[in-house]
Amino acid sequence: MKKDWLCPLSSITDLGSRLKNYFYDKKIISNIELTVPVISVGNLTFGGTGKTPIVDFLLSHFESRQKKVGVVSRSYKALVSASAKIDLSHPRAATFYGDEAVLLAQKHPSSVFYVGKSKSETALKLNQNEKVDMVIVDDGFQHRRLGRRLDLVVVDATEGLETLKPFPSGRGREHYRHLSRADAILLSKSNLANDSSVYDFIKRQFNTHKIFELETHIVDVVPFANASEKFVAKNLDGIVIFSGLARPQQFTKTVSSFFDKNKIKEFIFPDHHVYTEGDVKKIISESKSNNISFLTTEKDAVKLVDIWPKNIPLFVVKIGIKLKGENESFFNFIDESIF
């Protein structure tokens, strides 16, 4: 638990977010409006709630309806300095533009992706340069400068209630009361929640809101560029997993739910970690048996294209989501809100 002396600092965080929201709610600060509908997919807390699979989920839906989507992301820990359109032909695209944005761009070539330090400025540039039917802003809940038609806020159902406290007592970017301005709350990883107090609290506290439960699953384990055979877990001496995520324990938990956890050895790197050849050598050298498999996330794999050895098979765990219940009610809500 956080020490009591952090509570006054959390009050400062809370006061700052309350003032900002007051200025926007009262129109003292005006929004930047685009000529197309904007959907924000955001967080209440810092990192690791499962936004990227949800953006992926939405993109697949809109593409099935022949809608062209523009996606705006902040270039967090990326090398690009100004707002820019992602060019997948760049030799180090994931490092230059950002791993999550490049991953989504690879999976959705019919959509356009822009990254930059300021989401509103980047969205304006996209809107001016591209003909799209809508814009999705990744991690936009606190970026109120950009107007939006729909606010979707992701809350990790597996977290404890204390994480909702404003930083630094918890991981909250703002007080949970501000969830009231969300159009819908998406409870991610609900199938992994067990007795999570957050899950119960959100369902009780915001029972008048639209709440959708999303389950996390392993969709597939696919060969990396250098692996020719399918992944087979049976009879392996062990599985080595590595990742650079905000909450790597969730990836471990998901993998462990499908494989024997006693076989798993884990390497954890900082969120959005840029891998070096030294990192790769360390991962491989720590593994003493030849009868093992190396697994990582899609987000990490996009940064390993030029540095993972061709003679060491690597497999990529594809994580997907599905709604608890029927998809129809969720997508009807989305479509009715923006069209």
C-alpha positions as CSV (number, residue, x, y, z in Angstrom):
1,M,0.0,0.0,0.0
2,K,1.1,3.6,-0.6
3,K,2.2,5.6,2.3
4,D,-0.1,8.1,3.9
5,W,2.2,10.9,3.1
6,L,1.4,10.6,-0.6
7,C,-2.2,11.5,0.0
8,P,-1.6,15.3,-0.1
9,L,0.3,14.9,-3.4
10,S,-2.7,12.9,-4.8
11,S,-5.0,15.8,-3.7
12,I,-2.8,18.1,-5.9
13,T,-3.3,15.8,-8.9
14,D,-7.0,15.7,-8.2
15,L,-7.3,19.5,-7.9
16,G,-5.4,20.0,-11.2
17,S,-7.7,17.6,-13.1
18,R,-10.8,19.1,-11.5
19,L,-9.8,22.6,-12.6
20,K,-9.0,21.5,-16.2
21,N,-12.3,19.7,-16.5
22,Y,-14.2,22.7,-15.1
23,F,-12.7,25.0,-17.7
24,Y,-13.7,22.7,-20.5
25,D,-17.1,21.9,-19.1
26,K,-17.9,25.6,-18.8
27,K,-16.5,26.3,-22.2
28,I,-13.9,28.7,-20.8
29,I,-11.4,26.7,-22.9
30,S,-12.8,25.8,-26.3
31,N,-12.3,22.5,-28.1
32,I,-10.7,21.9,-31.5
33,E,-13.4,20.3,-33.7
34,L,-12.7,18.2,-36.8
35,T,-14.9,17.9,-39.8
36,V,-15.5,14.1,-39.1
37,P,-16.6,12.3,-36.0
38,V,-14.0,11.6,-33.3
39,I,-13.9,8.6,-31.0
40,S,-11.6,8.6,-28.0
41,V,-10.4,5.4,-26.5
42,G,-8.8,6.3,-23.2
43,N,-7.7,5.3,-19.8
44,L,-8.5,6.5,-16.3
45,T,-5.2,5.1,-15.0
46,F,-1.6,5.1,-16.3
47,G,-0.9,2.4,-18.8
48,G,-1.6,-1.3,-19.3
49,T,-5.4,-1.4,-19.4
50,G,-5.7,-3.0,-22.8
51,K,-6.5,0.0,-25.1
52,T,-4.6,-1.3,-28.2
53,P,-6.7,-4.5,-28.6
54,I,-9.9,-2.4,-28.3
55,V,-8.7,0.0,-31.0
56,D,-7.9,-3.0,-33.1
57,F,-11.4,-4.4,-32.4
58,L,-13.0,-1.1,-33.5
59,L,-10.9,-0.8,-36.7
60,S,-11.9,-4.3,-37.7
61,H,-15.6,-3.4,-37.3
62,F,-15.4,-0.2,-39.3
63,E,-13.4,-1.8,-42.0
64,S,-16.1,-4.5,-42.3
65,R,-18.5,-1.6,-43.0
66,Q,-16.1,-0.2,-45.7
67,K,-15.3,2.9,-43.5
68,K,-12.0,4.6,-43.8
69,V,-10.5,5.4,-40.4
70,G,-7.8,7.7,-39.3
71,V,-6.0,6.9,-36.0
72,V,-4.1,9.4,-33.9
73,S,-1.6,8.3,-31.3
74,R,1.0,10.1,-29.2
75,S,4.5,9.3,-30.2
76,Y,5.5,8.2,-26.7
77,K,9.2,7.1,-26.5
78,A,9.4,7.3,-30.3
79,L,12.1,9.2,-32.3
80,V,9.8,11.2,-34.5
81,S,9.7,14.8,-33.4
82,A,6.8,16.4,-35.4
83,S,3.4,15.1,-36.3
84,A,3.7,12.6,-39.0
85,K,1.9,9.9,-41.0
86,I,3.3,6.4,-40.4
87,D,5.4,5.1,-43.3
88,L,5.8,1.3,-42.8
89,S,8.7,1.3,-45.3
90,H,10.8,3.1,-42.8
91,P,13.7,0.7,-41.8
92,R,13.0,1.1,-38.1
93,A,9.4,2.1,-38.2
94,A,8.5,0.8,-34.7
95,T,11.3,2.7,-33.1
96,F,10.8,5.8,-35.1
97,Y,6.9,6.1,-34.9
98,G,6.1,4.0,-31.8
99,D,5.5,0.3,-31.4
100,E,1.7,0.2,-30.8
101,A,0.9,2.6,-33.7
102,V,3.1,0.6,-36.1
103,L,1.6,-2.7,-35.0
104,L,-1.9,-1.4,-35.7
105,A,-0.8,0.1,-39.0
106,Q,0.6,-3.3,-40.1
107,K,-2.7,-5.0,-39.2
108,H,-5.0,-2.4,-40.8
109,P,-3.5,-1.2,-44.1
110,S,-6.7,0.4,-45.3
111,S,-6.6,2.9,-42.3
112,V,-4.2,5.8,-41.9
113,F,-2.1,6.4,-38.9
114,Y,-0.6,9.6,-37.6
115,V,1.6,10.1,-34.5
116,G,2.8,13.2,-32.8
117,K,3.5,14.9,-29.4
118,S,0.1,16.8,-29.4
119,K,-3.0,14.7,-30.2
120,S,-5.1,17.7,-31.2
121,E,-2.4,19.1,-33.6
122,T,-1.8,15.6,-35.0
123,A,-5.5,15.1,-35.5
124,L,-5.8,18.4,-37.3
125,K,-3.0,17.4,-39.7
126,L,-4.6,14.1,-40.4
127,N,-8.0,15.8,-41.0
128,Q,-6.4,18.3,-43.4
129,N,-4.4,15.7,-45.4
130,E,-6.6,12.6,-45.5
131,K,-10.1,11.8,-46.6
132,V,-11.5,9.6,-43.7
133,D,-14.9,8.8,-42.4
134,M,-13.9,9.2,-38.7
135,V,-10.9,9.6,-36.4
136,I,-10.0,7.3,-33.5
137,V,-7.8,9.0,-30.8
138,D,-5.8,6.4,-28.9
139,D,-5.5,7.5,-25.2
140,G,-7.6,10.6,-25.6
141,F,-9.7,10.8,-22.4
142,Q,-7.6,13.4,-20.6
143,H,-6.8,15.3,-23.9
144,R,-9.9,17.5,-23.8
145,R,-8.6,20.0,-26.2
146,L,-9.7,17.8,-29.1
147,G,-13.5,17.5,-29.3
148,R,-15.0,14.1,-29.7
149,R,-18.3,12.5,-30.5
150,L,-17.8,9.5,-28.3
151,D,-15.7,8.9,-25.2
152,L,-14.9,5.2,-24.5
153,V,-12.9,4.7,-21.3
154,V,-11.1,1.4,-20.6
155,V,-10.8,0.2,-17.0
156,D,-8.8,-2.9,-16.2
157,A,-11.1,-5.2,-14.3
158,T,-8.2,-7.2,-12.7
159,E,-6.9,-4.2,-10.8
160,G,-7.5,-3.5,-7.1
161,L,-9.6,-0.5,-6.0
162,E,-6.6,1.3,-4.7
163,T,-5.2,1.8,-8.2
164,L,-8.1,4.2,-9.0
165,K,-6.7,6.7,-6.5
166,P,-5.1,9.8,-8.1
167,F,-1.3,9.5,-8.6
168,P,0.9,9.0,-6.6
169,S,-1.3,7.2,-4.1
170,G,-2.7,5.2,-6.9
171,R,-2.3,5.0,-10.7
172,G,-5.1,7.4,-11.5
173,R,-4.6,10.2,-13.9
174,E,-7.6,11.8,-12.4
175,H,-10.2,10.8,-9.8
176,Y,-12.6,8.0,-10.7
177,R,-15.5,10.5,-10.4
178,H,-14.5,11.8,-13.8
179,L,-15.6,8.5,-15.4
180,S,-19.1,10.2,-15.3
181,R,-18.2,12.1,-18.5
182,A,-17.5,8.8,-20.3
183,D,-20.1,7.7,-22.9
184,A,-19.3,4.1,-22.1
185,I,-17.0,2.2,-19.7
186,L,-15.2,-0.8,-21.1
187,L,-14.2,-3.3,-18.5
188,S,-11.2,-5.1,-20.0
189,K,-9.8,-8.5,-19.0
190,S,-13.1,-9.3,-17.2
191,N,-12.5,-13.0,-17.6
192,L,-9.3,-12.7,-15.6
193,A,-10.8,-10.5,-12.9
194,N,-11.6,-13.2,-10.2
195,D,-12.5,-11.2,-7.1
196,S,-11.3,-7.8,-8.3
197,S,-12.7,-5.0,-6.3
198,V,-12.5,-2.7,-9.3
199,Y,-14.8,-4.9,-11.3
200,D,-17.5,-4.9,-8.6
201,F,-17.0,-1.2,-7.8
202,I,-17.5,0.0,-11.4
203,K,-20.5,-2.1,-11.9
204,R,-22.1,-0.7,-8.7
205,Q,-20.9,2.9,-8.8
206,F,-21.7,3.6,-12.5
207,N,-24.8,1.4,-13.0
208,T,-26.6,4.1,-15.0
209,H,-23.7,4.1,-17.5
210,K,-23.2,2.0,-20.6
211,I,-20.8,-0.7,-19.3
212,F,-19.4,-3.4,-21.6
213,E,-17.3,-6.3,-20.5
214,L,-14.4,-7.4,-22.6
215,E,-12.6,-10.7,-22.3
216,T,-8.9,-11.3,-23.2
217,H,-7.9,-14.4,-25.0
218,I,-4.9,-15.8,-26.9
219,V,-6.0,-15.8,-30.5
220,D,-3.0,-17.6,-31.9
221,V,0.7,-18.3,-31.4
222,V,2.3,-17.6,-34.7
223,P,5.9,-18.0,-36.0
224,F,8.0,-14.8,-36.1
225,A,9.7,-14.1,-39.5
226,N,12.4,-16.6,-38.9
227,A,10.3,-19.5,-37.7
228,S,8.9,-22.0,-40.2
229,E,7.2,-24.5,-37.9
230,K,4.0,-24.0,-35.8
231,F,4.3,-23.6,-32.1
232,V,3.7,-26.8,-30.2
233,A,3.8,-26.6,-26.4
234,K,3.6,-30.4,-25.7
235,N,6.8,-32.0,-24.5
236,L,8.7,-28.8,-24.2
237,D,11.3,-28.4,-21.4
238,G,10.2,-24.8,-21.0
239,I,8.8,-21.6,-22.4
240,V,10.7,-18.3,-22.2
241,I,8.5,-15.2,-22.5
242,F,9.7,-11.6,-22.6
243,S,7.9,-8.3,-23.0
244,G,8.2,-4.6,-22.5
245,L,4.7,-3.7,-21.2
246,A,3.1,-1.4,-18.7
247,R,1.7,-4.4,-16.8
248,P,3.7,-7.4,-17.9
249,Q,2.2,-9.6,-15.2
250,Q,-1.1,-9.6,-17.2
251,F,0.7,-11.1,-20.3
252,T,2.3,-13.7,-18.0
253,K,-1.1,-14.5,-16.5
254,T,-2.7,-14.9,-19.9
255,V,0.1,-17.2,-21.2
256,S,0.0,-19.1,-17.9
257,S,-3.7,-19.8,-18.2
258,F,-3.0,-21.7,-21.4
259,F,0.3,-23.3,-20.7
260,D,2.0,-25.0,-17.6
261,K,3.1,-22.1,-15.5
262,N,6.0,-24.2,-14.1
263,K,7.5,-24.3,-17.5
264,I,7.6,-20.5,-17.9
265,K,10.7,-18.3,-17.5
266,E,10.0,-14.6,-17.8
267,F,12.1,-11.5,-18.8
268,I,10.6,-8.1,-18.1
269,F,11.7,-4.9,-19.8
270,P,10.3,-1.3,-19.4
271,D,7.2,-0.3,-21.3
272,H,7.9,0.5,-25.0
273,H,11.4,-0.9,-24.5
274,V,13.7,-0.5,-27.6
275,Y,15.5,-3.9,-27.8
276,T,19.3,-4.1,-28.3
277,E,21.4,-7.1,-29.5
278,G,22.6,-7.3,-25.9
279,D,19.0,-7.8,-24.6
280,V,18.5,-10.6,-27.1
281,K,21.7,-12.3,-26.2
282,K,20.8,-12.2,-22.5
283,I,17.4,-13.7,-23.2
284,I,18.9,-16.5,-25.2
285,S,21.9,-17.2,-23.0
286,E,19.8,-17.6,-19.8
287,S,18.0,-20.5,-21.4
288,K,20.0,-23.7,-21.0
289,S,17.9,-26.2,-22.9
290,N,17.5,-26.5,-26.7
291,N,14.0,-27.9,-26.2
292,I,12.4,-24.6,-25.4
293,S,10.3,-22.0,-27.2
294,F,10.6,-18.2,-27.0
295,L,7.4,-16.2,-26.9
296,T,6.8,-12.5,-27.0
297,T,4.0,-10.0,-27.8
298,E,3.0,-8.5,-31.1
299,K,4.0,-5.1,-29.7
300,D,7.5,-6.3,-28.9
301,A,7.9,-8.3,-32.1
302,V,7.7,-5.3,-34.3
303,K,11.0,-4.1,-32.7
304,L,12.9,-7.3,-33.2
305,V,12.8,-7.6,-37.0
306,D,16.5,-6.8,-37.5
307,I,18.1,-8.2,-34.3
308,W,16.5,-11.5,-33.4
309,P,18.9,-14.4,-34.7
310,K,17.6,-16.2,-37.7
311,N,18.6,-19.6,-36.2
312,I,16.6,-19.2,-33.0
313,P,12.9,-19.7,-33.5
314,L,10.7,-17.1,-32.0
315,F,6.9,-17.2,-31.7
316,V,4.5,-14.3,-31.3
317,V,1.4,-14.5,-29.0
318,K,-1.5,-12.8,-30.6
319,I,-3.9,-11.4,-27.9
320,G,-7.5,-10.6,-28.9
321,I,-10.6,-9.6,-27.2
322,K,-14.3,-10.5,-27.4
323,L,-17.3,-9.1,-25.8
324,K,-19.1,-10.9,-23.0
325,G,-22.4,-11.6,-24.6
326,E,-23.3,-10.5,-28.1
327,N,-21.2,-8.0,-30.2
328,E,-24.4,-6.6,-31.7
329,S,-25.4,-4.3,-28.8
330,F,-21.9,-2.8,-28.5
331,F,-21.5,-2.1,-32.2
332,N,-25.1,-0.8,-32.4
333,F,-24.2,1.6,-29.6
334,I,-21.0,2.7,-31.4
335,D,-22.7,3.2,-34.8
336,E,-25.7,5.1,-33.4
337,S,-23.4,7.4,-31.5
338,I,-21.3,8.5,-34.5
339,F,-23.4,8.1,-37.7
